[in-house]
């Protein structure tokens, strides 16, 4: 009996009010396209309204009127937005980080209103990690062997991390939630080391990898130091 009453209340609520759904989270890389799906087919009398905002979806950005097949797009977004006239889904092309925010769909289907909510996150492209040899980040012993290296990325966006891997094993990692800063992560290796090391920069969607070439950074440095020591010895003897 209780179940019947609950179902009846839900039906009445749907017929006389707004049928609200849960928030859907969507992620995409900058420059790509994304579709916010309505999960329905439009009916002949449906009216569509899409709103957008950073903290709350309060600005109308697109509308579609099924009866007249008429679409209205916000002037500043007209090169990015398109409404599917069969489903009412919102298609965003050539997306930028400025499109990150909350989206709300309302389909007026008398006597009720169907709603959809979306939390869209747009991630900026990842910077290419750069591996260089340093001495200030390492102990004196490793510095003298010229096998202290640093993996760095510039101008990283939110939710980016930098990690060192030895083969498939994670050695160390650092992450950031701020924008436009530099991330650097040191690593100490022996120049005789034959293991495979790689630096990986990633966000929740994708990653970039840079491999460490020990023979180029450590061995070359050892040869240079050897030559410099030889030159210094010759100068002292002279």
Secondary structure by P-SEA (a helix, b strand, c coil): caaaaaaaaaaaaaacccccccbbbbbbcccccccccccccccccbbbbbbbbccccccccbbbbcccccccccccccccccccccccbbbbcccccccbbbbbbbbbcccbbbbbbbbbbbbccccbbbbbbbcccccaaaaaaccbbbbbbccccccccccccccccccccccccccbbbbbbbbbbbccccbbbbbbbbccccbbbbbbcccccaaaaaaaaaaaaaaaaaaaac
